[in-house]
């Protein structure tokens, strides 16, 4: 069995008007999240973000404003997902990216991963996601835009 690396990306996809895209997990209905996914061996983090956005939404992140927010979250891997990682691996390092789109766009879901999607105002989206780090990233959107930190590219 090939185990996942304990390194992942969280990509908050949002519009100029702070509408945030949320995806409903297929393996946990009623659990909503932004795009997430594990890094492949030897893959640069930006490429992980681009790949995961495409796999989960059909969007080409290279066509829009993808920014590494230079935020890392280290958290304990949920017990229900421990089997995906090498024995003894207990923590994951998540790297946060933002993807700004000019407007709400239709997405094409990977049915294996997600049941549905919705675009919501940022405050509502923050209240719906199950992950604390996802919630915090969404709550930072207005401040990041105001400070201009969305333009720091990697």
C-alpha positions in Angstrom: 0.0 0.0 0.0 1.3 3.5 -0.9 0.8 5.8 2.0 -0.1 9.5 1.7 2.6 12.0 2.7 1.7 14.0 5.8 1.9 17.2 3.8 -1.2 18.8 2.2 -2.6 21.9 0.7 -5.8 23.8 1.5 -7.0 26.0 -1.3 -9.6 28.6 -0.6 -11.3 29.5 -3.9 -13.2 32.8 -3.8 -14.4 35.6 -6.0 -13.7 39.3 -6.0 -16.9 39.7 -4.0 -15.8 37.1 -1.4 -18.1 34.4 -2.5 -16.4 31.2 -1.4 -16.6 27.8 -3.1 -17.4 24.9 -0.7 -17.4 21.2 -1.6 -19.5 18.5 0.1 -17.4 15.4 0.9 -18.7 12.1 -0.6 -17.3 10.1 2.3 -18.9 12.3 4.9 -22.1 13.9 3.6 -23.0 17.3 5.1 -19.2 17.9 5.7 -18.2 21.0 3.7 -14.7 22.1 2.9 -12.5 24.0 0.5 -10.2 22.1 -1.9 -7.7 20.0 0.0 -5.2 17.3 -0.9 -2.0 15.6 -0.2 1.3 16.4 -1.8 2.8 13.7 -4.1 6.4 12.6 -3.6 8.7 15.3 -5.1 5.9 17.6 -6.1 6.3 21.3 -5.5 3.5 22.6 -3.2 2.2 25.0 -5.9 1.8 22.1 -8.3 0.0 20.2 -5.6 -2.5 23.1 -5.3 -3.0 23.3 -9.1 -3.5 19.5 -9.4 -5.9 19.3 -6.5 -8.0 22.3 -7.8 -8.2 20.7 -11.2 -9.0 17.2 -9.8 -11.7 18.4 -7.5 -13.3 21.3 -9.5 -12.1 21.0 -13.1 -10.7 24.6 -12.8 -7.3 25.4 -14.1 -5.7 27.4 -11.3 -2.9 28.6 -13.6 -5.5 30.7 -15.4 -6.4 32.7 -12.2 -4.6 34.3 -9.2 -3.2 31.4 -7.2 -1.3 32.6 -4.1 0.7 30.8 -1.4 -0.4 32.6 1.7 2.7 31.4 3.5 0.6 29.9 6.3 1.2 26.4 7.7 -1.1 24.5 10.0 0.1 21.5 11.8 -2.6 19.3 13.1 -3.3 15.8 14.4 -4.6 13.5 11.7 -8.2 12.5 12.4 -8.4 8.9 13.6 -10.8 8.0 10.8 -8.0 8.9 8.2 -5.0 7.4 10.1 -4.9 4.3 7.9 -4.0 6.5 4.9 -0.6 7.4 6.4 2.4 5.3 7.3 2.2 3.7 10.7 3.3 6.1 13.4 2.4 9.2 11.4 0.2 11.4 13.6 0.5 14.9 12.3 0.0 16.6 9.0 1.4 20.0 7.8 -1.1 21.9 5.7 -0.1 24.7 3.4 -2.7 27.4 2.7 -3.3 28.9 -0.7 -5.9 31.3 -2.0 -7.3 31.2 -5.5 -9.1 34.4 -6.6 -11.6 34.1 -9.5 -13.2 37.1 -11.3 -16.7 35.7 -10.6 -18.6 32.6 -9.6 -17.8 29.9 -12.1 -19.4 26.4 -12.6 -17.3 23.6 -11.4 -17.1 19.9 -12.4 -16.9 17.7 -9.3 -15.0 14.5 -9.0 -17.9 12.3 -7.9 -15.6 10.0 -6.1 -14.6 12.8 -3.8 -17.6 15.2 -3.6 -21.4 15.2 -3.8 -22.2 18.8 -4.5 -20.8 22.3 -4.3 -22.1 25.8 -3.4 -20.9 29.3 -3.6 -21.5 31.2 -0.3 -20.7 34.6 1.2 -17.5 34.3 3.1 -19.1 34.6 6.6 -21.6 31.9 5.8 -18.9 29.7 4.3 -16.7 30.0 7.4 -19.6 28.9 9.6 -20.3 25.8 7.5 -16.8 24.2 7.1 -15.9 21.4 9.5 -12.2 22.1 9.7 -10.9 24.8 12.1 -8.0 25.7 9.8 -10.4 26.0 6.8 -12.6 28.3 8.9 -9.7 30.5 9.9 -8.4 30.8 6.3 -11.9 31.9 5.1 -12.2 34.4 7.9 -8.9 36.0 6.8 -10.1 36.8 3.3 -11.2 40.5 3.8 -8.1 41.3 5.8 -5.8 39.7 3.3 -7.5 41.6 0.5 -7.2 44.9 2.4 -3.5 44.4 3.2 -2.8 43.3 -0.3 -1.2 40.0 0.8 -3.1 38.2 -2.0 -0.4 39.4 -4.4 2.5 37.5 -2.8 3.3 34.8 -5.3 5.5 31.7 -5.0 
